[in-house]
Amino acid sequence: MDNLSDTLKKLKITAVDRTDDSLEGCLDCLLQALAQSNMETSEKIQGSGILQLFASLLIPQSSCTAKVANIIAEIAKNEFMRIPCVDAGLISPLVQLLNSKDQEVLLQTGRALGNICYDSHEGRSAVDQAGGAQIVIDHLRSLCSITDPANEKLLTVFCGMLMNYSNENDSLQAQLINMGVIPTLVKLLGIHCQNAALTEMCLVAFGNLAELESSKEQFASTNIAEELVKLFKKQIEHDKREMVFEVLAPLAENDAIKLQLVEAGLVECLLEIVQQKVDSDKEEDIAELKTASDLMVLLLLGDESMQKLFEGGKGNVFQKVLSWIPSNNHQLQLAGALAIANFARNDGNCIHMVDNGIVEKLMDLLDRHVEDGNVTVQHAALSALRNLAIPVVNKAKMLSAGVTEAVLKFLKSEMPPVQFKLLGTLRMLIDAQAEAAEQLGKNVKLVERLVEWCEAKDHAGVMGESNRLLSALIRHSKSKDVIKTIVQSGGVKHLVTMATSEHVIMQNEALVALALIAALELGTAEKDLESAKLVQILHRLLADERSAPEIKYNSMVLICALMGSEPLHKEVQDLAFLDVVSKLRSHENKSVAQQASLTEQRLAVES
């Protein structure tokens, strides 16, 4: 270390005199000291005030330039040295050196800039101002096709520098994307796929850039999908495959790239991994099975990629996914059920799957998860059943297969996601199915649970779906018994509240259900309607200019139906409904105007 102090003193003199031979000796001595004890040597260099001198030594013509850049690269490995390097004015001369033709100078300069940028806002900012990124991208482009080892080493350093420059910095990542770095990196990956270090660097860069939404379109216009699948097929080690997965997942969120990945054969690779890992209890194999099956489900979220894999229900992929559902592996059961839910996104697929026995498979799966079951599997299987129940022709088939009974077993679930899907599935099943709606609507346990969930203020989805199912039971059954069950269970007040929802569709469903209650069982519901302040709410809906035409129309139908009840009739009279209704006679919507005339006559007669 004493020797180091002498070297630093000597360096100060020779740096001014510019005697290259003795300068080179000093630099070698520094590099040796850094190799032995980087941190301690860096501290000494900082204390000696020699950093400022380095700026003057970074000149293209000098034979020592590469060594100076190397020293800067070494000291910048220490976090505490990065800001001093910026303050010493080293960035501008380093960026100038990026125009050098000397490969060693370029290599050490790339290292120095990369290390200064690592996790350093000041370093990145200085490189940005000096225009360093564009020069490096130009180098990557021009050197891209040369495959000798020295050039590949330089390309790796430059990729690493851009990584450190832009890591976790959205605006600098966006800058690189605008400079066209993505097609260049994809090309690099294709040409240098045999070089592990460079490949790895490209993958890390992709992983960073792919998080940015603006990158997805650029990626989609390259052959990234093909290159990644090719690379994926070659990887034997778990860690390496994991790296490719980390790039695939964010990219696969883009629908165009989903399709490209499917066409490039990624799905076959994923199915193979599932096959290999399904029986293993090694932690890394379980993790890989999850990653592969999750990615598989993600690919099915794109309409085109999903339809391509469905192949009219005959596709190998669809058949494989079906075989996951009865498996004993929870992860595969989950992925299988989610995949079916994704395949069930159009009527044709849904009808085909129901006709080919998928419902029974899903019901068996649910049966295995009733007691202390896996919540995610329950949720996924219910999602699939809900989607399958959307086409009209499937409803009766699913009802006769016993789906309602299977679903009702989860009525005691305390998990909001399961409750939400259970409600949605029942609502889809009874749509225009009077008999099923009546049967369910007379099920006191179900109705009481719905009324309880209508108060689930912490779970807006569950609350909304419970209200909608209550309304649907009345609208589709048109049954007095169903209405009595709902009134006795305390459901009326929730339907009245639902009429004030911010969603027009829910308001409408509530008003139609309330009109049926008023028409069929007004006496039974009278007290509840009164205490829920229905008449005041209807007055507000009619007076509010923002109410949709169908809301105004159904509110007036309901007013007429309420006239058969003395206390409610009195409330209508007290609120001067005639004024509001008569204004609606000139409403631009013909149905509203006609209903206003009829309601006005009714009100006039009844008063």
WOMO-V487343 format. One record per backbone hydrogen bond with DSSP energy under -1.0 kcal/mol. NH is the residue of the N-H (numbers start at 1). CO is the residue of the C=O. E is the energy in kcal/mol with one decimal. If there is no record, write none. Layout:
BEGIN
[[NH | CO | E] [NH | CO | E]]
END
This chain:
BEGIN
[[5 | 1 | -1.9] [6 | 2 | -2.1] [7 | 3 | -2.4] [8 | 4 | -2.6] [9 | 5 | -2.1] [10 | 6 | -2.9] [11 | 7 | -2.8] [12 | 8 | -1.8] [13 | 9 | -1.4] [14 | 10 | -2.9] [15 | 11 | -2.7] [17 | 13 | -2.4] [18 | 14 | -2.8] [23 | 19 | -2.2] [24 | 20 | -2.6] [25 | 21 | -1.8] [26 | 22 | -2.0] [27 | 23 | -2.5] [28 | 24 | -2.6] [29 | 25 | -2.0] [30 | 26 | -2.2] [31 | 27 | -2.6] [32 | 28 | -2.3] [33 | 29 | -2.3] [34 | 30 | -2.7] [35 | 31 | -2.1] [36 | 32 | -1.7] [37 | 33 | -2.9] [41 | 37 | -2.3] [42 | 38 | -2.7] [43 | 39 | -2.2] [44 | 40 | -2.0] [45 | 41 | -2.7] [46 | 42 | -2.6] [47 | 43 | -2.5] [48 | 44 | -1.8] [50 | 45 | -1.1] [54 | 50 | -1.2] [58 | 54 | -1.1] [59 | 57 | -2.2] [62 | 59 | -1.2] [68 | 64 | -2.1] [69 | 65 | -2.6] [70 | 66 | -2.2] [71 | 67 | -2.5] [72 | 68 | -2.3] [73 | 69 | -2.4] [74 | 70 | -2.4] [75 | 71 | -2.8] [76 | 72 | -2.2] [77 | 74 | -1.3] [78 | 75 | -1.7] [81 | 78 | -1.7] [82 | 79 | -1.4] [85 | 81 | -1.8] [86 | 82 | -1.7] [87 | 83 | -3.2] [88 | 84 | -2.0] [89 | 86 | -1.8] [90 | 85 | -1.8] [94 | 90 | -1.9] [95 | 91 | -3.0] [96 | 92 | -2.2] [97 | 93 | -1.7] [98 | 95 | -1.1] [99 | 96 | -1.8] [100 | 97 | -2.3] [106 | 102 | -2.4] [107 | 103 | -2.5] [108 | 104 | -2.6] [109 | 105 | -2.5] [110 | 106 | -2.6] [111 | 107 | -2.1] [112 | 108 | -2.6] [113 | 109 | -2.7] [114 | 110 | -2.3] [115 | 111 | -2.8] [116 | 112 | -2.3] [117 | 113 | -2.0] [120 | 117 | -2.1] [124 | 120 | -2.4] [125 | 121 | -2.5] [126 | 122 | -2.3] [127 | 123 | -2.3] [128 | 124 | -2.8] [129 | 125 | -2.5] [130 | 126 | -1.8] [131 | 128 | -1.2] [132 | 127 | -2.3] [135 | 131 | -1.0] [136 | 132 | -1.9] [137 | 133 | -2.6] [138 | 134 | -2.4] [139 | 135 | -2.1] [140 | 136 | -2.6] [141 | 137 | -2.2] [142 | 138 | -2.4] [143 | 139 | -2.8] [146 | 143 | -1.7] [152 | 148 | -2.2] [153 | 149 | -2.2] [154 | 150 | -1.9] [155 | 151 | -2.7] [156 | 152 | -2.1] [157 | 153 | -2.2] [158 | 154 | -2.6] [159 | 155 | -2.5] [160 | 156 | -2.5] [161 | 157 | -2.4] [162 | 158 | -2.3] [163 | 159 | -2.1] [164 | 160 | -2.6] [165 | 161 | -2.2] [166 | 162 | -1.8] [167 | 163 | -2.0] [169 | 166 | -2.4] [173 | 169 | -2.5] [174 | 170 | -2.7] [175 | 171 | -1.8] [176 | 172 | -2.2] [177 | 173 | -2.3] [178 | 174 | -2.5] [179 | 175 | -1.6] [180 | 177 | -1.5] [181 | 176 | -2.1] [185 | 181 | -2.5] [186 | 182 | -2.5] [187 | 183 | -2.1] [188 | 184 | -2.4] [189 | 185 | -2.4] [190 | 186 | -2.0] [191 | 187 | -2.4] [192 | 188 | -2.9] [195 | 192 | -2.1] [199 | 195 | -2.7] [200 | 196 | -2.5] [201 | 197 | -2.0] [202 | 198 | -2.5] [203 | 199 | -2.4] [204 | 200 | -2.4] [205 | 201 | -2.2] [206 | 202 | -2.8] [207 | 203 | -2.9] [208 | 204 | -2.0] [209 | 205 | -2.7] [210 | 206 | -3.2] [212 | 209 | -1.8] [215 | 212 | -1.7] [216 | 213 | -1.2] [219 | 215 | -2.7] [220 | 216 | -2.6] [221 | 217 | -1.1] [222 | 219 | -1.8] [227 | 223 | -2.2] [228 | 224 | -3.0] [229 | 225 | -2.4] [230 | 226 | -2.4] [231 | 227 | -2.5] [232 | 228 | -2.8] [233 | 229 | -2.3] [241 | 237 | -2.0] [242 | 238 | -2.5] [243 | 239 | -1.7] [244 | 240 | -1.6] [245 | 241 | -2.7] [246 | 242 | -2.1] [248 | 244 | -2.6] [249 | 245 | -2.7] [251 | 247 | -1.7] [252 | 248 | -2.9] [253 | 250 | -1.1] [254 | 251 | -2.1] [258 | 254 | -2.4] [259 | 255 | -1.9] [260 | 256 | -1.9] [261 | 257 | -2.8] [262 | 258 | -2.3] [263 | 259 | -2.7] [264 | 260 | -1.9] [265 | 262 | -1.2] [266 | 261 | -2.4] [269 | 265 | -1.3] [270 | 266 | -2.4] [271 | 267 | -2.7] [272 | 268 | -1.9] [273 | 269 | -2.1] [274 | 270 | -2.4] [275 | 271 | -2.4] [276 | 272 | -2.5] [277 | 273 | -2.7] [278 | 274 | -1.7] [280 | 277 | -1.5] [286 | 282 | -2.4] [287 | 283 | -2.2] [288 | 284 | -2.1] [289 | 285 | -2.6] [290 | 286 | -2.0] [291 | 287 | -2.5] [292 | 288 | -2.9] [293 | 289 | -2.5] [294 | 290 | -2.8] [295 | 291 | -2.3] [296 | 292 | -1.9] [297 | 293 | -1.9] [298 | 294 | -2.2] [299 | 295 | -2.3] [300 | 296 | -1.0] [301 | 298 | -1.6] [306 | 302 | -2.6] [307 | 303 | -2.3] [308 | 304 | -2.3] [309 | 305 | -1.7] [310 | 306 | -1.8] [311 | 307 | -1.8] [313 | 310 | -1.7] [314 | 311 | -1.8] [315 | 310 | -1.6] [319 | 315 | -2.3] [320 | 316 | -2.4] [321 | 317 | -2.6] [322 | 318 | -2.0] [323 | 319 | -1.5] [324 | 321 | -1.0] [327 | 324 | -1.2] [333 | 329 | -2.6] [334 | 330 | -2.7] [335 | 331 | -2.6] [336 | 332 | -3.0] [337 | 333 | -2.5] [338 | 334 | -2.7] [339 | 335 | -2.6] [340 | 336 | -2.2] [341 | 337 | -2.3] [342 | 338 | -2.0] [343 | 339 | -2.7] [344 | 340 | -2.1] [345 | 343 | -1.5] [350 | 346 | -2.2] [351 | 347 | -2.9] [352 | 348 | -2.3] [353 | 349 | -2.7] [354 | 350 | -2.5] [355 | 351 | -2.4] [356 | 352 | -1.0] [357 | 354 | -1.4] [358 | 353 | -2.2] [361 | 357 | -1.3] [362 | 358 | -2.4] [363 | 359 | -2.6] [364 | 360 | -2.4] [365 | 361 | -2.1] [366 | 362 | -2.6] [367 | 363 | -2.3] [368 | 364 | -1.5] [369 | 366 | -1.6] [370 | 367 | -1.0] [378 | 374 | -2.5] [379 | 375 | -2.8] [380 | 376 | -2.2] [381 | 377 | -2.8] [382 | 378 | -2.4] [383 | 379 | -2.1] [384 | 380 | -2.2] [385 | 381 | -2.2] [386 | 382 | -2.6] [387 | 383 | -2.3] [388 | 384 | -2.4] [389 | 385 | -1.5] [390 | 387 | -1.4] [394 | 391 | -1.3] [398 | 394 | -2.7] [399 | 395 | -2.6] [400 | 396 | -2.6] [401 | 397 | -1.2] [402 | 399 | -1.3] [403 | 398 | -2.2] [406 | 402 | -1.9] [407 | 403 | -2.7] [408 | 404 | -2.7] [410 | 407 | -2.1] [411 | 408 | -1.8] [413 | 410 | -1.9] [419 | 415 | -2.6] [420 | 416 | -2.9] [421 | 417 | -1.9] [422 | 418 | -2.5] [423 | 419 | -2.4] [424 | 420 | -2.1] [425 | 421 | -2.5] [426 | 422 | -2.2] [427 | 423 | -2.4] [428 | 424 | -2.3] [429 | 425 | -2.3] [430 | 426 | -1.9] [433 | 430 | -2.6] [437 | 433 | -2.6] [438 | 434 | -2.4] [439 | 435 | -2.5] [440 | 436 | -2.5] [441 | 437 | -2.5] [442 | 438 | -1.3] [443 | 440 | -1.6] [444 | 442 | -1.2] [447 | 443 | -2.5] [448 | 444 | -2.9] [449 | 445 | -2.0] [450 | 446 | -2.5] [451 | 447 | -2.4] [452 | 448 | -2.0] [453 | 449 | -2.6] [454 | 450 | -1.9] [455 | 452 | -1.5] [456 | 453 | -2.2] [457 | 455 | -2.6] [459 | 456 | -2.1] [463 | 459 | -2.6] [464 | 460 | -2.9] [465 | 461 | -2.6] [466 | 462 | -2.3] [467 | 463 | -2.1] [468 | 464 | -2.4] [469 | 465 | -2.3] [470 | 466 | -2.4] [471 | 467 | -2.4] [472 | 468 | -2.5] [473 | 469 | -2.5] [474 | 470 | -1.4] [475 | 471 | -2.9] [476 | 472 | -2.7] [477 | 473 | -1.2] [478 | 474 | -2.6] [483 | 479 | -2.0] [484 | 480 | -2.8] [485 | 481 | -2.4] [486 | 482 | -2.4] [487 | 483 | -2.8] [488 | 484 | -3.0] [489 | 485 | -1.6] [490 | 487 | -1.5] [491 | 486 | -2.9] [495 | 491 | -1.5] [496 | 492 | -2.1] [497 | 493 | -2.2] [498 | 494 | -2.3] [499 | 495 | -1.1] [500 | 497 | -2.1] [501 | 498 | -1.9] [507 | 503 | -2.3] [508 | 504 | -2.8] [509 | 505 | -2.1] [510 | 506 | -2.2] [511 | 507 | -2.5] [512 | 508 | -2.5] [513 | 509 | -2.0] [514 | 510 | -2.7] [515 | 511 | -2.2] [516 | 512 | -1.8] [517 | 513 | -2.1] [518 | 514 | -2.7] [519 | 515 | -2.1] [520 | 516 | -2.5] [521 | 517 | -3.0] [525 | 521 | -1.9] [526 | 522 | -1.6] [529 | 525 | -2.6] [530 | 526 | -2.2] [531 | 527 | -2.8] [532 | 528 | -1.6] [533 | 530 | -1.5] [534 | 529 | -2.1] [537 | 533 | -1.8] [538 | 534 | -2.6] [539 | 535 | -2.2] [540 | 536 | -2.0] [541 | 537 | -2.4] [542 | 538 | -2.3] [543 | 539 | -2.0] [544 | 540 | -1.6] [547 | 544 | -1.5] [552 | 548 | -2.0] [553 | 549 | -2.7] [554 | 550 | -2.4] [555 | 551 | -2.0] [556 | 552 | -2.0] [557 | 553 | -2.0] [558 | 554 | -2.0] [559 | 555 | -2.2] [560 | 556 | -2.2] [561 | 557 | -1.8] [562 | 558 | -1.7] [565 | 562 | -2.1] [569 | 565 | -3.0] [570 | 566 | -2.4] [571 | 567 | -1.8] [572 | 568 | -2.2] [573 | 569 | -2.3] [574 | 570 | -2.7] [575 | 571 | -1.3] [576 | 573 | -1.6] [577 | 572 | -1.0] [581 | 577 | -2.9] [582 | 578 | -2.8] [583 | 579 | -1.3] [585 | 582 | -1.1] [587 | 584 | -1.8] [593 | 589 | -2.4] [594 | 590 | -2.9] [595 | 591 | -2.5] [596 | 592 | -2.2] [597 | 593 | -1.9] [598 | 594 | -2.3] [599 | 595 | -2.8] [600 | 596 | -2.7] [601 | 597 | -2.3] [602 | 598 | -2.3] [603 | 599 | -2.9] [604 | 600 | -2.6] [605 | 601 | -2.6] [606 | 602 | -2.6] [607 | 603 | -1.7]]
END
